[in-house]
Every structure is written in C-alpha cells, then in structure tokens.
Amino acid sequence: MDSIYFNFLGMKNLEDVIEKFHNTLVDTNRSYKFFVDWDKVKRHVDKYKIIMIPEN
C-alpha cells in the first residue's frame, strides 16, 4: 500500500502512521463547541431539511 503519509512521514506501515499521529496530538481543553459553529449548522440543517412523508 503506497500512501503520501508513508512517504511524508518516512513510515513503512499503517500502524506506525497511527502511532505517530497519536504521539503528536496536543492536549487541549477545547470542546466541539469551540470548533463548530453549531448555530450555523442548525440554520443550514433547517434551511435544507427535506421532510420525509411516509407512504402507506
């Protein structure tokens, strides 16, 4: 399996890539509310929601 991650990181297999990823994660006190504008998500969901009507 050839992957840009293997070449870029100089790794030979997927397990090494995953281990590198885990070892380089940075601890943070941020939650998903920090990274996602949930009000915007809700507006878009409401705007583009398709109402499903069950067929009987």
Buried (B, 14 or more C-beta within 10 A) or exposed (E): EEEEBBEEBEBEEEEBBEEEEEEEEEEEEEEEEEEEEEEEEEEEEEEEEEEEEEEE
